[in-house]
Amino acid sequence: MNDFSESKAQAFAQKMTGILNYGALNLSMGLGYRTGLFDVLDRIAQPTTAEHIAEEAGLSKRYIQEWLGVMVCGGIVELSRDRDGRDLFFLPPEHAGLITRRAGQANMGVYTQETPLLAQAAYDRVAQGFATGQGVDYENYADFQAFMAQLADAKHRQTLVESFLPSVAEGRIQAALQNGIQVCDVGCGRGTAALLMAQAFPASRILALDIDPQALAMGQNEAARLGLSNIRFIHQDAADIAGDQEWMDCFDYVTAFDAIHDQPHPEKTLQGILGMLKPGGLLSMVDIAASSRLADNADHPLGPFLYTVSLMHCMPVGLTDNGAGLGMMWGRQKAVAMLEQAGFTDISVREIPGDPFNLHFQAAKP
């Protein structure tokens, strides 16, 4: 081995050390977020003992001691000692502002749960898929879907009515919603976005579509609890709507939040949405902010994370039923091309304020 090769090997060995450390750190941070330990440390707001942290959290001191070892070595929590030589632990406010529940839109701690949940749900099945090429059924991801629903709930509640909808079509959609239009949310999950629209715009009629009966039932129950009469939940695959006269020209506005890239047959789904829209109707498709070219994503600050989520969930789900398996990182160029192929016009791609993960693909039916 020459000097150059040896130097390259040493550099890669250092990189591997970092990968192993940070992979393990993510796992432990996910536990800290799930158990509320980061929030407890943030609330204490000063160097303190493991015993005090355990008392405040109502959790096992021994588990917390081991977890704190990870956090100190990982540079998340600072270590000091009191006059009696006892270890003290402190979460700096600069760290807490990014990994606690109070962080709001800036909260990155919540995402530490994604990889562990995906591994728990589908690690073996994805490994088998490398050999078989088969997808992984949506039903295998119950815990992960619940997590993603909570994530979407928080995001929609913060931004949908206050900032996103006012930005669509230079405010025309918001005005139309106030006057009363027909709206469909495709891939609604538990229906948070649809419910928020139904609450905010009582003159409009909202239809929420999904293929998950349990999620739909939760949405229906919430609508009943809120006393909403202008929303319905329907078990329906949008890919099966294309060409169905019953669904033609029904809606003024259709939304699809992070839903299209998971579809086994996204081209049929987009064709179905086009058919559902009235002439001149508008689609808001919110999907991942990425390029369709791998080389353009190589320097993406969250590239490895996003591709891993896609590998473990989005792509396998999209491969079911001999599907396309687009994956999360299908990218802007492919998304626009597929919208054009489906027959949409006036396609624009817009950044979403406060949401670095997604883009707003706005498109119209001729």
C-alpha positions in Angstrom: 0.0 0.0 0.0 1.5 3.4 -1.0 1.4 6.5 1.2 -1.7 7.9 -0.6 -3.7 4.6 -0.2 -2.7 4.4 3.4 -3.7 8.0 4.1 -7.1 7.3 2.4 -7.6 4.1 4.4 -6.9 6.0 7.6 -9.3 8.8 6.7 -12.0 6.2 6.0 -11.2 4.4 9.3 -11.9 7.8 11.0 -15.1 8.2 9.1 -16.2 4.7 10.1 -15.5 5.5 13.7 -17.7 8.5 13.4 -20.5 6.5 11.7 -20.5 3.9 14.5 -20.5 6.6 17.2 -23.2 8.7 15.6 -25.4 5.8 14.7 -25.3 4.7 18.3 -25.8 8.3 19.5 -28.9 8.6 17.4 -30.4 5.5 19.0 -29.8 6.7 22.5 -31.0 10.2 21.7 -34.2 8.7 20.4 -34.7 7.1 23.8 -34.0 10.3 25.5 -36.6 12.1 23.4 -39.2 9.4 23.8 -38.8 9.2 27.6 -38.8 13.0 28.0 -35.3 13.1 29.5 -34.2 16.1 27.3 -37.3 18.0 28.5 -36.5 17.2 32.1 -32.9 18.4 31.7 -34.1 21.5 30.0 -36.5 22.2 32.8 -33.9 21.7 35.5 -31.7 24.2 33.6 -28.6 23.8 35.8 -25.9 21.1 36.5 -27.4 18.4 38.5 -27.0 14.7 39.6 -28.3 11.6 38.0 -30.3 11.0 41.1 -32.1 14.4 40.7 -32.8 13.7 37.1 -34.3 10.3 37.9 -36.5 11.9 40.6 -37.7 14.6 38.2 -38.3 12.1 35.4 -39.8 9.4 37.5 -37.5 6.9 35.8 -34.8 4.4 36.8 -31.6 6.0 38.0 -29.4 3.2 36.7 -30.8 3.4 33.1 -30.4 7.2 33.3 -26.7 6.9 34.4 -25.9 4.7 31.4 -27.8 7.0 29.1 -26.0 10.0 30.4 -22.7 8.3 29.6 -23.7 8.3 26.0 -24.9 11.9 26.1 -21.6 13.1 27.6 -19.4 11.2 25.2 -21.5 12.4 22.3 -21.2 16.0 23.3 -24.9 16.5 23.9 -24.8 16.9 27.7 -22.0 18.6 29.6 -20.2 17.0 32.6 -18.9 18.7 35.6 -18.4 17.9 39.3 -19.6 19.4 42.6 -17.4 20.0 45.6 -18.1 16.5 46.9 -16.8 15.0 43.6 -20.2 13.9 42.4 -20.9 14.0 38.6 -23.2 16.8 37.5 -25.0 16.9 34.1 -26.2 19.9 32.2 -28.0 20.3 28.9 -27.0 23.7 27.4 -29.9 25.8 26.4 -28.4 26.1 22.9 -28.7 22.3 22.6 -32.2 22.2 24.3 -33.5 24.6 21.7 -33.0 22.0 19.0 -33.9 18.7 20.7 -36.8 19.4 23.1 -40.5 19.6 22.6 -40.5 23.3 23.3 -38.3 23.8 20.2 -41.3 23.8 17.8 -40.4 24.1 14.2 -36.7 24.0 15.1 -37.1 20.6 16.9 -34.6 18.1 15.4 -34.7 15.8 18.4 -38.0 14.3 17.3 -36.4 12.9 14.2 -34.0 10.7 16.2 -36.9 8.3 16.6 -37.3 7.6 12.9 -34.4 5.2 12.3 -35.0 3.0 15.4 -38.7 2.8 14.6 -38.0 1.8 11.0 -35.5 -0.8 12.0 -38.0 -2.2 14.5 -40.7 -2.3 11.9 -39.1 -3.6 8.7 -35.3 -4.3 9.1 -35.6 -8.0 8.2 -38.2 -7.5 5.5 -36.2 -4.8 3.8 -33.1 -7.1 3.9 -35.2 -9.8 2.3 -36.3 -7.3 -0.3 -32.7 -7.0 -1.6 -32.9 -10.6 -2.7 -36.6 -10.8 -3.8 -37.2 -7.2 -5.1 -40.6 -7.3 -3.3 -42.0 -4.4 -1.4 -43.1 -4.3 2.3 -46.8 -3.9 3.1 -48.0 -0.7 4.7 -49.5 -2.7 7.6 -46.0 -3.6 8.8 -45.3 0.1 9.8 -48.0 0.7 12.4 -45.7 2.2 15.0 -43.8 4.3 12.5 -47.0 5.5 10.9 -48.3 6.6 14.3 -45.0 8.5 14.8 -45.3 10.2 11.4 -48.9 11.1 12.1 -47.9 12.8 15.3 -45.1 14.7 13.4 -47.6 15.7 10.6 -50.1 16.8 13.2 -47.7 19.1 14.9 -46.5 20.6 11.6 -50.0 21.1 10.2 -51.3 22.7 13.5 -48.5 25.2 13.4 -48.5 26.2 9.7 -51.4 25.0 7.6 -54.1 27.6 8.2 -51.8 30.4 9.4 -49.1 30.4 6.6 -49.4 27.6 4.1 -53.0 28.0 2.7 -52.6 31.8 2.5 -49.6 31.3 0.3 -51.4 29.1 -2.3 -52.3 30.8 -5.5 -51.4 34.2 -4.0 -54.2 33.9 -1.5 -57.0 33.0 -3.9 -57.5 29.5 -2.4 -57.9 30.9 1.1 -60.5 33.3 -0.1 -62.3 30.5 -2.0 -62.2 28.3 1.1 -63.8 31.0 3.1 -66.6 31.4 0.5 -67.1 27.6 0.2 -65.5 25.1 -2.2 -65.2 21.3 -2.6 -61.8 20.1 -1.2 -60.2 16.6 -1.2 -57.1 15.6 0.9 -55.5 12.6 -0.7 -53.5 10.3 1.6 -55.1 12.0 4.6 -53.8 9.6 7.3 -55.6 10.5 10.5 -57.0 13.6 8.8 -55.3 16.4 10.7 -55.0 18.7 7.6 -58.5 17.9 6.5 -59.9 18.5 10.0 -58.1 21.8 10.3 -59.5 23.0 7.0 -63.0 21.9 8.0 -62.7 23.8 11.3 -61.2 26.9 9.7 -63.5 27.1 6.7 -67.0 25.9 7.7 -68.5 26.9 4.3 -66.3 24.5 2.5 -66.9 20.7 2.1 -63.9 18.5 2.8 -63.4 14.9 1.7 -60.5 12.9 3.2 -59.1 9.8 1.4 -56.8 7.1 2.6 -56.2 3.3 2.4 -55.7 2.9 6.2 -59.0 2.0 7.9 -57.6 2.6 11.4 -56.3 6.0 10.5 -59.7 6.9 8.9 -61.6 5.7 11.9 -59.4 8.0 14.1 -60.2 10.9 11.8 -63.9 10.2 11.9 -63.9 10.0 15.7 -62.1 13.3 15.9 -64.6 14.9 13.5 -67.5 13.7 15.7 -65.8 15.0 18.8 -65.3 18.4 17.2 -68.9 18.4 15.9 -67.9 18.9 12.3 -70.5 18.2 9.7 -68.6 19.5 6.6 -66.0 16.6 6.5 -66.2 13.0 5.3 -63.6 10.2 5.5 -63.6 7.7 2.7 -61.6 4.4 2.3 -60.3 4.9 -1.3 -57.1 4.4 -3.3 -56.8 7.5 -5.5 -55.0 5.4 -8.1 -58.3 3.5 -8.7 -60.2 6.8 -9.4 -58.7 7.5 -12.8 -61.4 7.2 -15.4 -64.2 6.7 -12.9 -67.0 9.0 -14.0 -68.4 9.1 -10.5 -65.3 11.0 -9.4 -64.9 13.3 -12.4 -64.9 17.1 -12.0 -65.9 17.1 -8.3 -63.3 19.2 -6.5 -62.0 22.8 -6.7 -58.9 22.1 -4.7 -57.0 18.9 -3.9 -54.1 18.5 -1.4 -51.5 15.7 -1.0 -49.1 16.1 1.9 -46.0 13.8 1.6 -48.3 11.2 0.1 -47.5 10.8 -3.6 -44.0 9.3 -3.3 -45.3 6.4 -1.2 -47.9 5.4 -3.8 -47.3 2.1 -5.6 -48.8 3.6 -8.8 -48.2 7.3 -8.5 -48.9 8.0 -12.2 -52.4 6.6 -11.8 -52.8 8.6 -8.6 -51.9 11.8 -10.3 -54.2 11.0 -13.2 -57.0 10.2 -10.7 -56.4 13.6 -9.0 -56.5 15.4 -12.3 -59.9 13.7 -13.1 -61.2 14.6 -9.7 -60.5 18.3 -10.2 -63.0 20.6 -11.9 -61.6 22.5 -14.9 -59.3 25.2 -13.5 -59.1 23.4 -10.2 -55.8 23.4 -8.3 -53.6 20.7 -6.7 -51.2 21.4 -3.9 -48.7 18.5 -3.7 -46.3 18.9 -0.8 -43.3 16.6 -1.2 -39.6 16.2 -0.3 -37.2 19.0 -1.3 -34.5 17.1 -3.3 -33.2 16.6 -6.8 -33.9 13.6 -9.0 -30.2 13.4 -9.6 -28.2 11.6 -7.0 -25.1 13.7 -7.7 -27.1 16.8 -6.8 -28.1 15.2 -3.5 -24.6 14.0 -2.5 -24.0 17.2 -0.5 -27.5 17.4 1.0 -27.1 18.1 4.7 -29.6 15.3 5.5 -28.9 13.1 2.5 -27.9 9.9 4.3 -30.8 10.3 6.7 -33.4 10.9 4.1 -32.2 8.1 1.8 -32.3 5.7 4.8 -35.9 6.6 5.6 -36.7 6.1 1.9 -34.8 2.7 1.8 -36.5 1.5 5.0 -40.1 2.8 4.3 -41.0 4.9 1.3 -39.5 2.8 -1.4 -40.5 -0.7 0.0 -44.1 0.6 0.5 -44.1 1.9 -3.1 -42.9 -1.4 -4.5 -46.0 -3.4 -3.3 -48.4 -4.5 -5.9 -45.6 -4.4 -8.5 -45.4 -0.7 -7.8 -43.0 2.0 -9.0 -41.1 2.3 -5.7 -40.4 6.0 -6.3 -38.9 6.5 -2.9 -38.8 9.7 -0.9 -35.9 11.1 -3.0 -37.7 11.0 -6.3 -36.9 14.7 -6.6 -38.1 17.9 -8.1 -37.4 17.1 -11.7 -39.3 13.8 -11.7 -42.2 15.2 -9.8 -42.6 18.0 -12.3 -42.3 15.6 -15.2 -44.9 13.3 -13.7 -47.3 16.1 -13.2 -46.9 17.2 -16.8 -47.4 13.6 -18.0 -50.6 13.3 -16.0 -51.9 16.4 -17.8 -51.4 19.2 -15.3 -50.6 22.7 -16.4 -49.3 25.9 -14.7 -46.9 23.9 -12.6 -44.8 25.9 -10.1 -42.4 24.7 -7.4 -42.2 26.9 -4.3 -40.3 26.8 -1.1 -42.4 26.5 2.1 -41.5 29.0 4.8 -40.3 27.2 8.0 -40.2 23.8 6.3 -36.8 23.0 4.9 -37.7 19.4 4.2 -40.5 19.9 1.6 -41.5 21.8 -1.5 -44.9 22.9 -2.6 -45.7 21.7 -6.1 -48.7 23.8 -7.3 -50.5 22.6 -10.5 -53.8 23.2 -12.3 -56.2 21.3 -14.3 -56.7 22.9 -17.8 
